[in-house]
Structure formats: structure tokens, C-alpha cells
Amino acid sequence: MKKLINASISPNLEGKDVLTALRLLFSPLSLKYGSYINSVESWFKYNFRSKFAFSFSSGREAEYALLRALKICKEDEVLVQAFTCVAVVNPILWLGAKPIFVDIDKQNLSMDIEDLKQKITDKTKVIILQHTFGIPAHMEEVKKICREKKIFLLEDCAHVIGGKYKSRKLGEWGDAAFFSFGRDKAISSVFGGIVVTNNRKVAERIKRIKDVSAYPSYFWICQQLMHPIVTFIVINGFNAHPVFGKIFLYAFKKIHLISLPIIPEEKISHIGNYRTRKFPNALAVLCFSQLMRLNRFNKNRQHIFTVYRHELTKLKNRLNFPEKSAYYLRIPIMVSKKEKLRAFCKENSIYLGDWYSHIIDPKNINLERIFYNKGSCKMAENVSRNILNLPCYPRMTDEDVKRVSLSIKLFYGKQ
Ligand SMILES: Cc1ncc(COP(=O)(O)O)c(C=O)c1O
């Protein structure tokens, strides 16, 4: 059978993670408390030249804690790009503030500078600048605008850890930055996130928020620890036969051994108080272990991009294949017959990603409720209609990349 290529099922997973998760499940005293939380925070402080770092149980919670520390409330506006995930928008709504959506630049899938300038008002308190798929945003221009208008600049580094814009790391440009350790992010502890800043006043407030936050329950922590183990079984099931993989996946979801990345309540964007949770030690162990492999992960991602670029040269215009190298989490392509291309690749056990196929991902988000006016960000709407993501995860071999490329070439009859 053909080996499964899929960027959604634990893309960073290695044997070591499975063994670590198993060991942790049998170490109940290390589940909540332990020294690894501090190790992860210190790693970020050191690597992002940041005086303060505070971990939470997800990226969205790290973002929320920061916005709360800035005392964002009703009447305030927070600028966020369209072509994003509802998880980025919800923390703004939880505080009763209004998200204002900025259109994107097709080149880097981040905020369009002209549209950004037009959307700034006296009520704008924060700009959340997203490095989509790991592609650096227009850092210098946005930073200049923020400095002139005295707006707090928060970098959303959920898709990249270690990428650079000019000679400075993404995450070192803004007044603060947050990162995610979600299941399909640059590194993964299934859930987790961190916010870094050099602003002492803001940091003191985040610390107070973190100090009064509780740890997630033991059940929840164990559920996340099961994730690497069961997805390992699912991946191997798929490799034996897709039917086995599908059965395992269905069964594990049914008995809640696989948690949902976004729960149904989040899709309807409840407004009101939200509780942050501390980052538990067991997930910090998984996280720290992957941070130790980050350089290799990033080098692999860069290499995979180069192989794709070489293999898909003849199709680069048709696919809108990106020009610049980066630590891509997934490589965005824009095509007209995307569902047909996806189905064609799927027959070969290749699952092309569909992140941001909805203006605010995932599907079924109530746009009115989150204050998105249809037609207000035309480029973002257009790109989300045509977007597909090529898998670009560290485990991929050159043969895997060539297989994906061949499948695409066969679809377009370019072989
Ligand atoms: C761009 C972006 N920012 C932030 C987040 C939130 O991260 P987390 O899933 O860790 O809450 C996501 C989530 O998927 C995302 O895609």
C-alpha cells in the first residue's frame, strides 16, 4: 500500500514522542507540576531575546491573556486579518471588543498595508499580525505604522518558530508575540501556547492572570497524552490500508481519545468571560523535546520547499507556487479546480491540506456574529476559494515530496 502523506495527522510525530507520551502516562506526579514548564519558558526567553514568557494551554489562551493584560474591552477595536482561524478572533470577542478585518496581500497572505491604513481608527488598540503558513508579514511597514499611531503590535507566530524577516526573528519585532504548540503546528505538544514580551507592565499583568489560572484536569492532560499514541496507530493503519486508518480514526474520535482542536462552542464565538489554563508539565515535556529538534525540523521544511520548487517548475505559474523560501508549515498554492485536484491526490493516499478554505476557518463559522462583512476583504475571499496547502512536514522524505509533485503533474497532464 502507498504510504500516507497527510499534514493534518500529527505531522511532527516521531517515535520518540510516542515513547515520551507513554512514559508520562505512567508518571502521574509529573502530569501537572514539574520543571519543564520553566524550561519551555526559559527557552523562549533566551531564543527571542525576551525578558518575559508565559505559557498557557493553547495559543488562543496566550493571546487572550495578552489582550486582557492590555485591558482591551468593549468599544476597543483590534485589527486582525481575514484569511485566519476563528481561534485568533475569539479572544477579541471574549473581551467584548470588536475585531476589524484587514484584507491580505496575495504575496505573503498577511495584512495588506493599504487596507490596514484605511481600517485604523481612534478606537484601534492592537494589531495582530499573522505570519501565515510561516511566511513573514510586512514587518517593517506595520511596525512603523504602529509606532506612529501608538498601537500595540502583537505578532501571531502560531505557524512558525525560528523564521526571520531580514536579520531578525519573527516574534522579536512586535511589542509582544504569541506561539502555538497545537497538534499541527511548527512543534507540537497537541495543545499549548506561549506569549513573549519585553514590556514589564504588560508582563506583570499577564503574570497575575497566569497565577490565578488553574491547570487543566488530569483527564484532559491524559487525553492529550493519548494523542501521539493513537495517531501513531492511525498513521500505521493508513499505511497498511486506508480502510484500517479510517476505522481507527473514527473509533478513536468516537471514544474521545482524540480531542478536537476547536470545540463546537468556539465555532459559535460565545462572548463573555473565558478562563485561561496553565500549561501542564506533561505537555511541556513533549513541547521541550520537540524544541530540541526544531533546527532539524526547520531545515527539513526549507529543504522540502526546494524539492517541490524543483519538481513543480513547469507548473509554478499555474499553481501560484510561492517565490520565496521560508520555514513553511504548509506550502500554499492557489488553483482553480481545487476539489478535483484534492480528490485525485487522495486516490494516491496524498491528502492536500485545505487550511483557510473559508475566509475565517474552519467551516460553519457564523460570520455575522464575528463581525465579518461579506465582500469586505475581497482578496482574502478570492484566495480562500482557491487555496490548497502542500504538505511540508519534517518527516517527509524527498521521495514523499516527489510523489506529491508527480501526482499534481499527472493531474495537469504535465508528466
Ligand atoms: C494563525 C493562527 N493563530 C493562532 C491560532 C491559535 O492557536 P491554538 O490552536 O494553539 O490556540 C491558530 C490556530 O489554529 C492559527 O492558525
The ligand as a Gaussian input file, in Angstrom:
#p B3LYP/6-31G(d) Opt

LIG

0 1
 C       -2.792000      31.752000      12.715000
 C       -3.235000      31.124000      13.992000
 N       -3.067000      31.811000      15.138000
 C       -3.451000      31.291000      16.316000
 C       -4.023000      30.054000      16.413000
 C       -4.439000      29.520000      17.745000
 O       -3.518000      28.595000      18.218000
 P       -4.012000      27.436000      19.219000
 O       -4.633000      26.391000      18.376000
 O       -2.759000      26.966000      19.885000
 O       -4.954000      28.053000      20.158000
 C       -4.228000      29.317000      15.245000
 C       -4.884000      28.009000      15.351000
 O       -5.053000      27.139000      14.909000
 C       -3.816000      29.851000      13.997000
 O       -3.975000      29.170000      12.854000

